[in-house]
Amino acid sequence: MPSRRTVLAATAGVTAGLAVGAGAYALGSDDTKLRSLISRMSLEEKVGQLFVMRFYGHSATEPDQADIDANLKEIGVRTAAELIAKYRVGGIIYFTWTHNTRNPRQIADLSNGIQRASLEQPRGLPVLIATDQEHGAVCRIGRPAALFPGAMAIGAGGSRADARTVGRISGTELRAMGVLQDYSPDADVNVNPANPIIGVRSFGADPEAVGALVAAEVAGYRAAGVAATAKHFPGHGDTAVDSHTGFPVITHSRELWEKLDAVPFRAAVEAGIDSVMTAHIQFPALDDSGDPATLSHPVVTGILRGELGYDGVVVTDSLGMAGVRTKYGDDRVPVLALKAGVDQLLDPPAPDVAWNAVLKAVQGGELTESRLDESILRILRLKSRLGLLDRPYVHAKDVGRVVGTAQHLAAADRIAERTTTLLVNEGGLLPLSRRTHGKVLVVGADPVSPSGTTGPPTGVLAAALTELGFSASALSTGTEPSAEAVDKAVAAARGVDAVVVGTYNVTAGSGQQRLVQQLLATGRPVVAVAVRNPYDVAQLPAVKAFLASYSWTDVELRAAARVIAGRVAPRGKLPVPVQRADVPAQVLYPIGHGLTYQTYVTDRA
């Protein structure tokens, strides 16, 4: 068993990191040794192994005072090291908003500090560190790490090789920073345009296509020695309710679930997925008890483990979300999740309440210690396969040779160019020419940017167009532009040759819709770019040139700029259907729709 005296340093650099990961997967785990480890744990240590907890701060031992205050208020400890000493947690999750992810070198140092704090405890074990690095709209570690297009953009590209590359490079960089579990890819099939929480986080609406890309990304992560996580089982793609704030109900029949939602998860299991995340949704056709899937024995044990044959780690979605707290209190949720068959309890809102609830459930006989041992064995198998039990530390000084390399950034740009989708191009408006459209105004929504973007979408897009030879200026009008903001944009549009407007979840009668309509009324050429859901095009039928970038990160906006400027041809194809706004039963643009054009060999200027 590793200790502070015997733990080996992790291999330095990408080559060694890949070797560790590949070797760990090839050798598997020795259950006899792992069971021996478990037999020497106290009950309190066993309970701790089941939890994946958050904390505030950039350092395991010396966070800023504001983070100490937040830790004391929410967790009851000052630092991550104190959290580990108190609860003996088996996992830690990094977030941007908890100030864990300032830069790659700091993240590596933090990871080492966490491992050191755990290994200094009696019978201490390495901690499995996780994060949500989905890319696109959900990204916890930003620049200078390589940031890739999100899932729906990859779905538009349709390339399994690109999906595998995303997993391999992202996994390689995460491993270098000491993060060995990624809560990605999203295996949901997004068939509801009104879905407020999945949307572009899904690869698309075709279950077979989604399954193929999920399997490819899983293969990439496995090649990098990082545990991928398929989520959100049994399928969160057809809901109009956000499980962060409500309790969604999926009304699919059992037959439809088999044909639609189950397909990508089966593909993930066949690809060797290391962990599966449950959804806080009610799915009556699979369990009519009214319980969320996270707490459902028929769903987790009966279907995921029994019917799909999955025996890896099952992790809950955050236990702080409303979807899992609506029916039961915070003291019952973790116990019921374990009774359902879950292994890892993620981010409880009140750690002390959750930890003591599990402890008391065992002491009182509601849970058996052998039930805990089953989950701990799966968790230790995963840690062993990842090489974590032997090599918990990373070489922080070598992070710069692995994270955000020129090769990785170039790969992200190439992949993004294959995803931008041209939905409308009446009269051949695109590509724009510097001769006739040299002065460009970029307006539109500037949603809160994912981690690591260089600025608001309008500014990023304007800067990219300027680098390509246009004279572009930016004007943010917001996701709900006021009449004053619309008037200001219209006035500015009259002084330019063309307008590019970024749209973000446009609805009928919204300020964004009015903005576009009044920009069109100026007579200036208007190019719309949906920076999130491609469904926006249905609300803007008068726009003559419409692109979908599927997210508003730098890499996707730069690719859209190159398409607008004619430097690359649009190659993406819709991975979801777009219904008509006035007659939702009719499809306006089917899956596979996507226009293209010849790029300029030389600019017409």
Sequence and secondary structure as in RCSB ss.txt:
>XXXX:A:sequence
MPSRRTVLAATAGVTAGLAVGAGAYALGSDDTKLRSLISRMSLEEKVGQLFVMRFYGHSATEPDQADIDANLKEI
GVRTAAELIAKYRVGGIIYFTWTHNTRNPRQIADLSNGIQRASLEQPRGLPVLIATDQEHGAVCRIGRPAALFPG
AMAIGAGGSRADARTVGRISGTELRAMGVLQDYSPDADVNVNPANPIIGVRSFGADPEAVGALVAAEVAGYRAAG
VAATAKHFPGHGDTAVDSHTGFPVITHSRELWEKLDAVPFRAAVEAGIDSVMTAHIQFPALDDSGDPATLSHPVV
TGILRGELGYDGVVVTDSLGMAGVRTKYGDDRVPVLALKAGVDQLLDPPAPDVAWNAVLKAVQGGELTESRLDES
ILRILRLKSRLGLLDRPYVHAKDVGRVVGTAQHLAAADRIAERTTTLLVNEGGLLPLSRRTHGKVLVVGADPVSP
SGTTGPPTGVLAAALTELGFSASALSTGTEPSAEAVDKAVAAARGVDAVVVGTYNVTAGSGQQRLVQQLLATGRP
VVAVAVRNPYDVAQLPAVKAFLASYSWTDVELRAAARVIAGRVAPRGKLPVPVQRADVPAQVLYPIGHGLTYQTY
VTDRA
>XXXX:A:secstr
   TTT      HHHHHHHHHHHHHHH   HHHHHHHHHTS HHHHHHHTEEE    SSSS   HHHHHHHHHHT
SSSSHHHHHHHH  SEEEE TTTT  S HHHHHHHHHHHHHHHHTSTT    EEEE EEETTEESS TTS     
HHHHHHHT HHHHHHHHHHHHHHHHHTT  EE   B      TT SSSGGGSS S HHHHHHHHHHHHHHHHHHT
 B EEEEET  SS SS TTTS  B    HHHHHHTTHHHHHHHHHTT SEEEE   B TTT TT   GGG HIII
IIIIIIIS   SEEE S TTSHHHHSSS TTTHHHHHHHHT  BEE  SSHHHHHHHHHHHHHTTSS HHHHHHH
HHHHHHHHHHTTTTT     GGGGGGTTT HHHHHHHHHHHHTT EEEEEGGG  S  TTTS EEEEEE      
TT SS HHHHHHHHHHHTT EEEEEE  SS  HHHHHHHHHHHTTSSEEEEEE S  TT HHHHHHHHHHTTTS 
EEEEESS GGGGGG TT SEEEE SS SHHHHHHHHHHHTTSS      SS EE SS TTSEEE TT  B     
SS   
